Amino acid sequence: MAPIKLYCDFFGHNYKLTKHVTKHVKEYTCKHCKKQLTTSSNGELIELTPTYKDINFVLERIYNNRRLRLKQKTLSSSIY
Ligand SMILES: [Zn+2]
C-alpha cells in the first residue's frame, strides 16, 4: 500500500464515481488507494466513514422507494 499512498500524496487522489445514492449524494472511490468520499448534507465532499455509509444506505432506500412509487403512480394514471 505504501507506494500507492505515496502516489496519491504526490499526484493527488484519482476519484471515480462508484455509487449514485440519490440525485445529489454520490460516493467516490480513489482508483489507486481506494479511499472513499461521499457528498455531505451541505454538498461538500467528505470522507466516507462507516457512519456515512449507514446514512447513505438509508438515503438510497428512501430514494429508491420514492422513485418506485412515483413510477407506479404514473403507470396507473396512464392506464386509467
Ligand atoms: Zn488515493
PDB file of the backbone (N, CA, C, O) and the ligand in Angstrom, with CONECT records:
HET     ZN  A 101       1
ATOM      1  N   MET A   1       0.825  -1.215   0.000  1.00  0.00           N
ATOM      2  CA  MET A   1       0.000   0.000   0.000  1.00  0.00           C
ATOM      3  C   MET A   1       0.858   1.263   0.000  1.00  0.00           C
ATOM      4  O   MET A   1       0.441   2.299  -0.518  1.00  0.00           O
ATOM      5  N   ALA A   2       2.053   1.178   0.580  1.00  0.00           N
ATOM      6  CA  ALA A   2       2.863   2.392   0.754  1.00  0.00           C
ATOM      7  C   ALA A   2       3.167   3.131  -0.556  1.00  0.00           C
ATOM      8  O   ALA A   2       2.999   4.349  -0.617  1.00  0.00           O
ATOM      9  N   PRO A   3       3.611   2.425  -1.605  1.00  0.00           N
ATOM     10  CA  PRO A   3       3.933   3.161  -2.831  1.00  0.00           C
ATOM     11  C   PRO A   3       2.689   3.811  -3.434  1.00  0.00           C
ATOM     12  O   PRO A   3       2.763   4.891  -4.020  1.00  0.00           O
ATOM     13  N   ILE A   4       1.528   3.131  -3.284  1.00  0.00           N
ATOM     14  CA  ILE A   4       0.288   3.679  -3.829  1.00  0.00           C
ATOM     15  C   ILE A   4      -0.082   4.953  -3.085  1.00  0.00           C
ATOM     16  O   ILE A   4      -0.504   5.941  -3.686  1.00  0.00           O
ATOM     17  N   LYS A   5       0.082   4.915  -1.778  1.00  0.00           N
ATOM     18  CA  LYS A   5      -0.269   6.087  -0.984  1.00  0.00           C
ATOM     19  C   LYS A   5       0.654   7.254  -1.356  1.00  0.00           C
ATOM     20  O   LYS A   5       0.220   8.403  -1.441  1.00  0.00           O
ATOM     21  N   LEU A   6       1.903   6.942  -1.570  1.00  0.00           N
ATOM     22  CA  LEU A   6       2.851   7.968  -1.989  1.00  0.00           C
ATOM     23  C   LEU A   6       2.420   8.585  -3.311  1.00  0.00           C
ATOM     24  O   LEU A   6       2.502   9.797  -3.512  1.00  0.00           O
ATOM     25  N   TYR A   7       1.963   7.729  -4.193  1.00  0.00           N
ATOM     26  CA  TYR A   7       1.492   8.183  -5.491  1.00  0.00           C
ATOM     27  C   TYR A   7       0.371   9.200  -5.313  1.00  0.00           C
ATOM     28  O   TYR A   7       0.355  10.251  -5.952  1.00  0.00           O
ATOM     29  N   CYS A   8      -0.570   8.860  -4.427  1.00  0.00           N
ATOM     30  CA  CYS A   8      -1.705   9.761  -4.187  1.00  0.00           C
ATOM     31  C   CYS A   8      -1.250  11.048  -3.525  1.00  0.00           C
ATOM     32  O   CYS A   8      -1.738  12.128  -3.858  1.00  0.00           O
ATOM     33  N   ASP A   9      -0.313  10.939  -2.583  1.00  0.00           N
ATOM     34  CA  ASP A   9       0.200  12.131  -1.920  1.00  0.00           C
ATOM     35  C   ASP A   9       0.836  13.055  -2.942  1.00  0.00           C
ATOM     36  O   ASP A   9       0.731  14.278  -2.850  1.00  0.00           O
ATOM     37  N   PHE A  10       1.490  12.455  -3.905  1.00  0.00           N
ATOM     38  CA  PHE A  10       2.235  13.225  -4.884  1.00  0.00           C
ATOM     39  C   PHE A  10       1.328  13.783  -5.981  1.00  0.00           C
ATOM     40  O   PHE A  10       1.378  14.976  -6.280  1.00  0.00           O
ATOM     41  N   PHE A  11       0.511  12.936  -6.572  1.00  0.00           N
ATOM     42  CA  PHE A  11      -0.308  13.351  -7.718  1.00  0.00           C
ATOM     43  C   PHE A  11      -1.736  13.727  -7.331  1.00  0.00           C
ATOM     44  O   PHE A  11      -2.478  14.308  -8.123  1.00  0.00           O
ATOM     45  N   GLY A  12      -2.104  13.382  -6.097  1.00  0.00           N
ATOM     46  CA  GLY A  12      -3.485  13.623  -5.686  1.00  0.00           C
ATOM     47  C   GLY A  12      -4.317  12.393  -5.980  1.00  0.00           C
ATOM     48  O   GLY A  12      -3.956  11.580  -6.831  1.00  0.00           O
ATOM     49  N   HIS A  13      -5.427  12.254  -5.282  1.00  0.00           N
ATOM     50  CA  HIS A  13      -6.276  11.083  -5.479  1.00  0.00           C
ATOM     51  C   HIS A  13      -6.961  11.145  -6.841  1.00  0.00           C
ATOM     52  O   HIS A  13      -7.187  12.217  -7.401  1.00  0.00           O
ATOM     53  N   ASN A  14      -7.276   9.979  -7.343  1.00  0.00           N
ATOM     54  CA  ASN A  14      -7.965   9.890  -8.628  1.00  0.00           C
ATOM     55  C   ASN A  14      -9.351   9.290  -8.378  1.00  0.00           C
ATOM     56  O   ASN A  14      -9.560   8.088  -8.544  1.00  0.00           O
ATOM     57  N   TYR A  15     -10.291  10.150  -7.978  1.00  0.00           N
ATOM     58  CA  TYR A  15     -11.603   9.657  -7.580  1.00  0.00           C
ATOM     59  C   TYR A  15     -12.488   9.333  -8.771  1.00  0.00           C
ATOM     60  O   TYR A  15     -12.548  10.061  -9.761  1.00  0.00           O
ATOM     61  N   LYS A  16     -13.173   8.202  -8.627  1.00  0.00           N
ATOM     62  CA  LYS A  16     -14.126   7.784  -9.648  1.00  0.00           C
ATOM     63  C   LYS A  16     -15.478   7.637  -8.992  1.00  0.00           C
ATOM     64  O   LYS A  16     -15.570   7.166  -7.859  1.00  0.00           O
ATOM     65  N   LEU A  17     -16.532   8.034  -9.689  1.00  0.00           N
ATOM     66  CA  LEU A  17     -17.880   7.870  -9.161  1.00  0.00           C
ATOM     67  C   LEU A  17     -18.190   6.377  -9.054  1.00  0.00           C
ATOM     68  O   LEU A  17     -18.155   5.661 -10.054  1.00  0.00           O
ATOM     69  N   THR A  18     -18.493   5.908  -7.837  1.00  0.00           N
ATOM     70  CA  THR A  18     -18.736   4.486  -7.676  1.00  0.00           C
ATOM     71  C   THR A  18     -20.181   4.169  -7.318  1.00  0.00           C
ATOM     72  O   THR A  18     -20.646   3.045  -7.505  1.00  0.00           O
ATOM     73  N   LYS A  19     -20.892   5.178  -6.799  1.00  0.00           N
ATOM     74  CA  LYS A  19     -22.268   4.886  -6.415  1.00  0.00           C
ATOM     75  C   LYS A  19     -23.123   6.136  -6.467  1.00  0.00           C
ATOM     76  O   LYS A  19     -22.727   7.210  -6.014  1.00  0.00           O
ATOM     77  N   HIS A  20     -24.287   5.967  -7.025  1.00  0.00           N
ATOM     78  CA  HIS A  20     -25.277   7.017  -7.100  1.00  0.00           C
ATOM     79  C   HIS A  20     -26.253   6.775  -5.966  1.00  0.00           C
ATOM     80  O   HIS A  20     -27.144   5.937  -6.104  1.00  0.00           O
ATOM     81  N   VAL A  21     -26.122   7.475  -4.853  1.00  0.00           N
ATOM     82  CA  VAL A  21     -27.013   7.214  -3.718  1.00  0.00           C
ATOM     83  C   VAL A  21     -28.362   7.881  -3.951  1.00  0.00           C
ATOM     84  O   VAL A  21     -29.399   7.217  -3.924  1.00  0.00           O
ATOM     85  N   THR A  22     -28.350   9.183  -4.179  1.00  0.00           N
ATOM     86  CA  THR A  22     -29.561   9.900  -4.578  1.00  0.00           C
ATOM     87  C   THR A  22     -29.163  10.851  -5.700  1.00  0.00           C
ATOM     88  O   THR A  22     -28.037  10.813  -6.196  1.00  0.00           O
ATOM     89  N   LYS A  23     -30.103  11.700  -6.089  1.00  0.00           N
ATOM     90  CA  LYS A  23     -29.819  12.671  -7.140  1.00  0.00           C
ATOM     91  C   LYS A  23     -28.627  13.554  -6.749  1.00  0.00           C
ATOM     92  O   LYS A  23     -27.838  13.960  -7.602  1.00  0.00           O
ATOM     93  N   HIS A  24     -28.507  13.843  -5.444  1.00  0.00           N
ATOM     94  CA  HIS A  24     -27.474  14.782  -5.011  1.00  0.00           C
ATOM     95  C   HIS A  24     -26.317  14.136  -4.264  1.00  0.00           C
ATOM     96  O   HIS A  24     -25.239  14.721  -4.159  1.00  0.00           O
ATOM     97  N   VAL A  25     -26.534  12.946  -3.750  1.00  0.00           N
ATOM     98  CA  VAL A  25     -25.496  12.293  -2.957  1.00  0.00           C
ATOM     99  C   VAL A  25     -24.841  11.168  -3.757  1.00  0.00           C
ATOM    100  O   VAL A  25     -25.510  10.270  -4.269  1.00  0.00           O
ATOM    101  N   LYS A  26     -23.531  11.245  -3.847  1.00  0.00           N
ATOM    102  CA  LYS A  26     -22.798  10.227  -4.595  1.00  0.00           C
ATOM    103  C   LYS A  26     -21.604   9.751  -3.787  1.00  0.00           C
ATOM    104  O   LYS A  26     -21.138  10.432  -2.873  1.00  0.00           O
ATOM    105  N   GLU A  27     -21.120   8.574  -4.140  1.00  0.00           N
ATOM    106  CA  GLU A  27     -19.919   8.057  -3.489  1.00  0.00           C
ATOM    107  C   GLU A  27     -18.811   7.930  -4.523  1.00  0.00           C
ATOM    108  O   GLU A  27     -19.036   7.526  -5.664  1.00  0.00           O
ATOM    109  N   TYR A  28     -17.611   8.286  -4.088  1.00  0.00           N
ATOM    110  CA  TYR A  28     -16.455   8.223  -4.972  1.00  0.00           C
ATOM    111  C   TYR A  28     -15.371   7.361  -4.347  1.00  0.00           C
ATOM    112  O   TYR A  28     -15.213   7.348  -3.126  1.00  0.00           O
ATOM    113  N   THR A  29     -14.629   6.647  -5.171  1.00  0.00           N
ATOM    114  CA  THR A  29     -13.513   5.853  -4.677  1.00  0.00           C
ATOM    115  C   THR A  29     -12.264   6.221  -5.456  1.00  0.00           C
ATOM    116  O   THR A  29     -12.312   6.371  -6.677  1.00  0.00           O
ATOM    117  N   CYS A  30     -11.142   6.368  -4.756  1.00  0.00           N
ATOM    118  CA  CYS A  30      -9.875   6.649  -5.421  1.00  0.00           C
ATOM    119  C   CYS A  30      -9.409   5.386  -6.132  1.00  0.00           C
ATOM    120  O   CYS A  30      -9.346   4.305  -5.547  1.00  0.00           O
ATOM    121  N   LYS A  31      -9.087   5.554  -7.404  1.00  0.00           N
ATOM    122  CA  LYS A  31      -8.672   4.418  -8.218  1.00  0.00           C
ATOM    123  C   LYS A  31      -7.409   3.751  -7.669  1.00  0.00           C
ATOM    124  O   LYS A  31      -7.197   2.556  -7.877  1.00  0.00           O
ATOM    125  N   HIS A  32      -6.580   4.510  -6.977  1.00  0.00           N
ATOM    126  CA  HIS A  32      -5.283   3.986  -6.553  1.00  0.00           C
ATOM    127  C   HIS A  32      -5.283   3.451  -5.124  1.00  0.00           C
ATOM    128  O   HIS A  32      -4.838   2.328  -4.890  1.00  0.00           O
ATOM    129  N   CYS A  33      -5.777   4.240  -4.159  1.00  0.00           N
ATOM    130  CA  CYS A  33      -5.676   3.804  -2.763  1.00  0.00           C
ATOM    131  C   CYS A  33      -7.018   3.370  -2.172  1.00  0.00           C
ATOM    132  O   CYS A  33      -7.080   2.967  -1.011  1.00  0.00           O
ATOM    133  N   LYS A  34      -8.087   3.450  -2.960  1.00  0.00           N
ATOM    134  CA  LYS A  34      -9.428   3.010  -2.545  1.00  0.00           C
ATOM    135  C   LYS A  34     -10.029   3.860  -1.431  1.00  0.00           C
ATOM    136  O   LYS A  34     -10.984   3.441  -0.777  1.00  0.00           O
ATOM    137  N   LYS A  35      -9.477   5.048  -1.210  1.00  0.00           N
ATOM    138  CA  LYS A  35     -10.078   5.948  -0.252  1.00  0.00           C
ATOM    139  C   LYS A  35     -11.429   6.376  -0.800  1.00  0.00           C
ATOM    140  O   LYS A  35     -11.566   6.640  -1.994  1.00  0.00           O
ATOM    141  N   GLN A  36     -12.443   6.445   0.088  1.00  0.00           N
ATOM    142  CA  GLN A  36     -13.789   6.765  -0.372  1.00  0.00           C
ATOM    143  C   GLN A  36     -14.288   8.106   0.138  1.00  0.00           C
ATOM    144  O   GLN A  36     -14.028   8.503   1.274  1.00  0.00           O
ATOM    145  N   LEU A  37     -15.003   8.778  -0.723  1.00  0.00           N
ATOM    146  CA  LEU A  37     -15.604  10.060  -0.366  1.00  0.00           C
ATOM    147  C   LEU A  37     -17.096   9.986  -0.614  1.00  0.00           C
ATOM    148  O   LEU A  37     -17.573   9.155  -1.388  1.00  0.00           O
ATOM    149  N   THR A  38     -17.823  10.862   0.051  1.00  0.00           N
ATOM    150  CA  THR A  38     -19.248  10.972  -0.226  1.00  0.00           C
ATOM    151  C   THR A  38     -19.653  12.429  -0.141  1.00  0.00           C
ATOM    152  O   THR A  38     -18.895  13.261   0.356  1.00  0.00           O
ATOM    153  N   THR A  39     -20.844  12.739  -0.623  1.00  0.00           N
ATOM    154  CA  THR A  39     -21.357  14.098  -0.545  1.00  0.00           C
ATOM    155  C   THR A  39     -22.033  14.277   0.809  1.00  0.00           C
ATOM    156  O   THR A  39     -22.889  13.475   1.182  1.00  0.00           O
ATOM    157  N   SER A  40     -21.665  15.307   1.541  1.00  0.00           N
ATOM    158  CA  SER A  40     -22.300  15.552   2.830  1.00  0.00           C
ATOM    159  C   SER A  40     -23.594  16.328   2.614  1.00  0.00           C
ATOM    160  O   SER A  40     -23.914  16.714   1.490  1.00  0.00           O
ATOM    161  N   SER A  41     -24.346  16.556   3.711  1.00  0.00           N
ATOM    162  CA  SER A  41     -25.655  17.200   3.580  1.00  0.00           C
ATOM    163  C   SER A  41     -25.541  18.631   3.062  1.00  0.00           C
ATOM    164  O   SER A  41     -26.505  19.167   2.514  1.00  0.00           O
ATOM    165  N   ASN A  42     -24.365  19.262   3.230  1.00  0.00           N
ATOM    166  CA  ASN A  42     -24.249  20.609   2.673  1.00  0.00           C
ATOM    167  C   ASN A  42     -23.509  20.636   1.334  1.00  0.00           C
ATOM    168  O   ASN A  42     -23.047  21.682   0.879  1.00  0.00           O
ATOM    169  N   GLY A  43     -23.411  19.472   0.726  1.00  0.00           N
ATOM    170  CA  GLY A  43     -22.900  19.417  -0.637  1.00  0.00           C
ATOM    171  C   GLY A  43     -21.395  19.307  -0.777  1.00  0.00           C
ATOM    172  O   GLY A  43     -20.870  19.280  -1.891  1.00  0.00           O
ATOM    173  N   GLU A  44     -20.686  19.242   0.367  1.00  0.00           N
ATOM    174  CA  GLU A  44     -19.235  19.114   0.290  1.00  0.00           C
ATOM    175  C   GLU A  44     -18.820  17.657   0.212  1.00  0.00           C
ATOM    176  O   GLU A  44     -19.560  16.765   0.627  1.00  0.00           O
ATOM    177  N   LEU A  45     -17.645  17.427  -0.315  1.00  0.00           N
ATOM    178  CA  LEU A  45     -17.120  16.063  -0.351  1.00  0.00           C
ATOM    179  C   LEU A  45     -16.379  15.782   0.955  1.00  0.00           C
ATOM    180  O   LEU A  45     -15.495  16.537   1.359  1.00  0.00           O
ATOM    181  N   ILE A  46     -16.752  14.692   1.600  1.00  0.00           N
ATOM    182  CA  ILE A  46     -16.125  14.315   2.861  1.00  0.00           C
ATOM    183  C   ILE A  46     -15.756  12.838   2.819  1.00  0.00           C
ATOM    184  O   ILE A  46     -16.219  12.087   1.961  1.00  0.00           O
ATOM    185  N   GLU A  47     -14.923  12.446   3.755  1.00  0.00           N
ATOM    186  CA  GLU A  47     -14.506  11.049   3.804  1.00  0.00           C
ATOM    187  C   GLU A  47     -15.701  10.149   4.134  1.00  0.00           C
ATOM    188  O   GLU A  47     -16.520  10.474   4.995  1.00  0.00           O
ATOM    189  N   LEU A  48     -15.784   9.026   3.442  1.00  0.00           N
ATOM    190  CA  LEU A  48     -16.897   8.095   3.672  1.00  0.00           C
ATOM    191  C   LEU A  48     -16.585   7.212   4.875  1.00  0.00           C
ATOM    192  O   LEU A  48     -15.928   6.178   4.754  1.00  0.00           O
ATOM    193  N   THR A  49     -17.068   7.640   6.031  1.00  0.00           N
ATOM    194  CA  THR A  49     -16.862   6.873   7.260  1.00  0.00           C
ATOM    195  C   THR A  49     -17.991   5.838   7.382  1.00  0.00           C
ATOM    196  O   THR A  49     -18.995   5.950   6.680  1.00  0.00           O
ATOM    197  N   PRO A  50     -17.847   4.837   8.257  1.00  0.00           N
ATOM    198  CA  PRO A  50     -18.928   3.854   8.441  1.00  0.00           C
ATOM    199  C   PRO A  50     -20.259   4.517   8.767  1.00  0.00           C
ATOM    200  O   PRO A  50     -21.308   4.030   8.346  1.00  0.00           O
ATOM    201  N   THR A  51     -20.234   5.623   9.513  1.00  0.00           N
ATOM    202  CA  THR A  51     -21.469   6.338   9.839  1.00  0.00           C
ATOM    203  C   THR A  51     -22.135   6.843   8.563  1.00  0.00           C
ATOM    204  O   THR A  51     -23.341   6.686   8.375  1.00  0.00           O
ATOM    205  N   TYR A  52     -21.336   7.450   7.693  1.00  0.00           N
ATOM    206  CA  TYR A  52     -21.898   7.971   6.451  1.00  0.00           C
ATOM    207  C   TYR A  52     -22.355   6.856   5.529  1.00  0.00           C
ATOM    208  O   TYR A  52     -23.305   7.018   4.763  1.00  0.00           O
ATOM    209  N   LYS A  53     -21.667   5.715   5.609  1.00  0.00           N
ATOM    210  CA  LYS A  53     -22.090   4.559   4.820  1.00  0.00           C
ATOM    211  C   LYS A  53     -23.501   4.159   5.215  1.00  0.00           C
ATOM    212  O   LYS A  53     -24.339   3.876   4.359  1.00  0.00           O
ATOM    213  N   ASP A  54     -23.762   4.136   6.535  1.00  0.00           N
ATOM    214  CA  ASP A  54     -25.087   3.792   7.038  1.00  0.00           C
ATOM    215  C   ASP A  54     -26.118   4.811   6.578  1.00  0.00           C
ATOM    216  O   ASP A  54     -27.205   4.448   6.129  1.00  0.00           O
ATOM    217  N   ILE A  55     -25.767   6.097   6.692  1.00  0.00           N
ATOM    218  CA  ILE A  55     -26.685   7.163   6.282  1.00  0.00           C
ATOM    219  C   ILE A  55     -27.019   7.015   4.803  1.00  0.00           C
ATOM    220  O   ILE A  55     -28.180   7.115   4.406  1.00  0.00           O
ATOM    221  N   ASN A  56     -26.000   6.778   3.998  1.00  0.00           N
ATOM    222  CA  ASN A  56     -26.212   6.649   2.559  1.00  0.00           C
ATOM    223  C   ASN A  56     -27.075   5.446   2.222  1.00  0.00           C
ATOM    224  O   ASN A  56     -27.888   5.485   1.299  1.00  0.00           O
ATOM    225  N   PHE A  57     -26.885   4.379   2.983  1.00  0.00           N
ATOM    226  CA  PHE A  57     -27.672   3.166   2.769  1.00  0.00           C
ATOM    227  C   PHE A  57     -29.159   3.461   2.968  1.00  0.00           C
ATOM    228  O   PHE A  57     -30.001   3.054   2.167  1.00  0.00           O
ATOM    229  N   VAL A  58     -29.463   4.180   4.056  1.00  0.00           N
ATOM    230  CA  VAL A  58     -30.854   4.538   4.353  1.00  0.00           C
ATOM    231  C   VAL A  58     -31.381   5.507   3.297  1.00  0.00           C
ATOM    232  O   VAL A  58     -32.491   5.344   2.790  1.00  0.00           O
ATOM    233  N   LEU A  59     -30.572   6.513   2.973  1.00  0.00           N
ATOM    234  CA  LEU A  59     -30.959   7.502   1.962  1.00  0.00           C
ATOM    235  C   LEU A  59     -31.299   6.822   0.645  1.00  0.00           C
ATOM    236  O   LEU A  59     -32.293   7.154  -0.002  1.00  0.00           O
ATOM    237  N   GLU A  60     -30.469   5.872   0.258  1.00  0.00           N
ATOM    238  CA  GLU A  60     -30.650   5.177  -1.006  1.00  0.00           C
ATOM    239  C   GLU A  60     -31.978   4.422  -1.023  1.00  0.00           C
ATOM    240  O   GLU A  60     -32.699   4.416  -2.020  1.00  0.00           O
ATOM    241  N   ARG A  61     -32.280   3.784   0.115  1.00  0.00           N
ATOM    242  CA  ARG A  61     -33.520   3.020   0.210  1.00  0.00           C
ATOM    243  C   ARG A  61     -34.733   3.924   0.106  1.00  0.00           C
ATOM    244  O   ARG A  61     -35.690   3.619  -0.606  1.00  0.00           O
ATOM    245  N   ILE A  62     -34.685   5.053   0.831  1.00  0.00           N
ATOM    246  CA  ILE A  62     -35.800   6.002   0.786  1.00  0.00           C
ATOM    247  C   ILE A  62     -35.958   6.531  -0.636  1.00  0.00           C
ATOM    248  O   ILE A  62     -37.063   6.604  -1.172  1.00  0.00           O
ATOM    249  N   TYR A  63     -34.834   6.894  -1.226  1.00  0.00           N
ATOM    250  CA  TYR A  63     -34.840   7.468  -2.576  1.00  0.00           C
ATOM    251  C   TYR A  63     -35.418   6.483  -3.588  1.00  0.00           C
ATOM    252  O   TYR A  63     -36.250   6.858  -4.414  1.00  0.00           O
ATOM    253  N   ASN A  64     -34.984   5.236  -3.527  1.00  0.00           N
ATOM    254  CA  ASN A  64     -35.466   4.231  -4.471  1.00  0.00           C
ATOM    255  C   ASN A  64     -36.939   3.918  -4.265  1.00  0.00           C
ATOM    256  O   ASN A  64     -37.676   3.730  -5.233  1.00  0.00           O
ATOM    257  N   ASN A  65     -37.375   3.861  -3.003  1.00  0.00           N
ATOM    258  CA  ASN A  65     -38.783   3.613  -2.717  1.00  0.00           C
ATOM    259  C   ASN A  65     -39.656   4.703  -3.307  1.00  0.00           C
ATOM    260  O   ASN A  65     -40.699   4.442  -3.906  1.00  0.00           O
ATOM    261  N   ARG A  66     -39.191   5.952  -3.117  1.00  0.00           N
ATOM    262  CA  ARG A  66     -39.964   7.069  -3.605  1.00  0.00           C
ATOM    263  C   ARG A  66     -40.041   7.042  -5.132  1.00  0.00           C
ATOM    264  O   ARG A  66     -41.085   7.322  -5.722  1.00  0.00           O
ATOM    265  N   ARG A  67     -38.924   6.701  -5.751  1.00  0.00           N
ATOM    266  CA  ARG A  67     -38.885   6.639  -7.208  1.00  0.00           C
ATOM    267  C   ARG A  67     -39.813   5.555  -7.730  1.00  0.00           C
ATOM    268  O   ARG A  67     -40.495   5.731  -8.739  1.00  0.00           O
ATOM    269  N   LEU A  68     -39.825   4.425  -7.018  1.00  0.00           N
ATOM    270  CA  LEU A  68     -40.655   3.299  -7.405  1.00  0.00           C
ATOM    271  C   LEU A  68     -42.120   3.678  -7.309  1.00  0.00           C
ATOM    272  O   LEU A  68     -42.921   3.370  -8.191  1.00  0.00           O
ATOM    273  N   ARG A  69     -42.456   4.360  -6.205  1.00  0.00           N
ATOM    274  CA  ARG A  69     -43.842   4.773  -6.000  1.00  0.00           C
ATOM    275  C   ARG A  69     -44.275   5.748  -7.092  1.00  0.00           C
ATOM    276  O   ARG A  69     -45.382   5.650  -7.622  1.00  0.00           O
ATOM    277  N   LEU A  70     -43.394   6.684  -7.421  1.00  0.00           N
ATOM    278  CA  LEU A  70     -43.690   7.668  -8.456  1.00  0.00           C
ATOM    279  C   LEU A  70     -43.950   6.968  -9.782  1.00  0.00           C
ATOM    280  O   LEU A  70     -44.862   7.331 -10.524  1.00  0.00           O
ATOM    281  N   LYS A  71     -43.138   5.964 -10.065  1.00  0.00           N
ATOM    282  CA  LYS A  71     -43.241   5.224 -11.310  1.00  0.00           C
ATOM    283  C   LYS A  71     -44.592   4.511 -11.375  1.00  0.00           C
ATOM    284  O   LYS A  71     -45.280   4.550 -12.395  1.00  0.00           O
ATOM    285  N   GLN A  72     -44.963   3.852 -10.260  1.00  0.00           N
ATOM    286  CA  GLN A  72     -46.229   3.138 -10.225  1.00  0.00           C
ATOM    287  C   GLN A  72     -47.392   4.091 -10.410  1.00  0.00           C
ATOM    288  O   GLN A  72     -48.383   3.756 -11.059  1.00  0.00           O
ATOM    289  N   LYS A  73     -47.267   5.288  -9.834  1.00  0.00           N
ATOM    290  CA  LYS A  73     -48.314   6.280  -9.919  1.00  0.00           C
ATOM    291  C   LYS A  73     -48.513   6.708 -11.388  1.00  0.00           C
ATOM    292  O   LYS A  73     -49.639   6.769 -11.881  1.00  0.00           O
ATOM    293  N   THR A  74     -47.405   7.000 -12.063  1.00  0.00           N
ATOM    294  CA  THR A  74     -47.519   7.435 -13.451  1.00  0.00           C
ATOM    295  C   THR A  74     -48.031   6.294 -14.319  1.00  0.00           C
ATOM    296  O   THR A  74     -48.770   6.512 -15.278  1.00  0.00           O
ATOM    297  N   LEU A  75     -47.627   5.074 -13.971  1.00  0.00           N
ATOM    298  CA  LEU A  75     -48.082   3.907 -14.720  1.00  0.00           C
ATOM    299  C   LEU A  75     -49.592   3.758 -14.616  1.00  0.00           C
ATOM    300  O   LEU A  75     -50.279   3.607 -15.625  1.00  0.00           O
ATOM    301  N   SER A  76     -50.107   3.802 -13.385  1.00  0.00           N
ATOM    302  CA  SER A  76     -51.541   3.584 -13.187  1.00  0.00           C
ATOM    303  C   SER A  76     -52.341   4.750 -13.773  1.00  0.00           C
ATOM    304  O   SER A  76     -53.449   4.547 -14.271  1.00  0.00           O
ATOM    305  N   SER A  77     -51.793   5.967 -13.720  1.00  0.00           N
ATOM    306  CA  SER A  77     -52.547   7.087 -14.264  1.00  0.00           C
ATOM    307  C   SER A  77     -52.598   7.043 -15.785  1.00  0.00           C
ATOM    308  O   SER A  77     -53.504   7.606 -16.399  1.00  0.00           O
ATOM    309  N   SER A  78     -51.619   6.372 -16.390  1.00  0.00           N
ATOM    310  CA  SER A  78     -51.658   6.278 -17.842  1.00  0.00           C
ATOM    311  C   SER A  78     -52.592   5.150 -18.293  1.00  0.00           C
ATOM    312  O   SER A  78     -53.070   5.129 -19.427  1.00  0.00           O
ATOM    313  N   ILE A  79     -52.838   4.202 -17.359  1.00  0.00           N
ATOM    314  CA  ILE A  79     -53.742   3.105 -17.699  1.00  0.00           C
ATOM    315  C   ILE A  79     -55.201   3.578 -17.590  1.00  0.00           C
ATOM    316  O   ILE A  79     -56.033   3.280 -18.447  1.00  0.00           O
ATOM    317  N   TYR A  80     -55.485   4.326 -16.506  1.00  0.00           N
ATOM    318  CA  TYR A  80     -56.879   4.760 -16.317  1.00  0.00           C
ATOM    319  C   TYR A  80     -57.147   6.121 -16.931  1.00  0.00           C
ATOM    320  O   TYR A  80     -58.269   6.622 -16.856  1.00  0.00           O
TER     321      TYR A  80
HETATM  322 ZN    ZN A 101      -5.801   7.882  -3.467  1.00  0.00          ZN2+
END
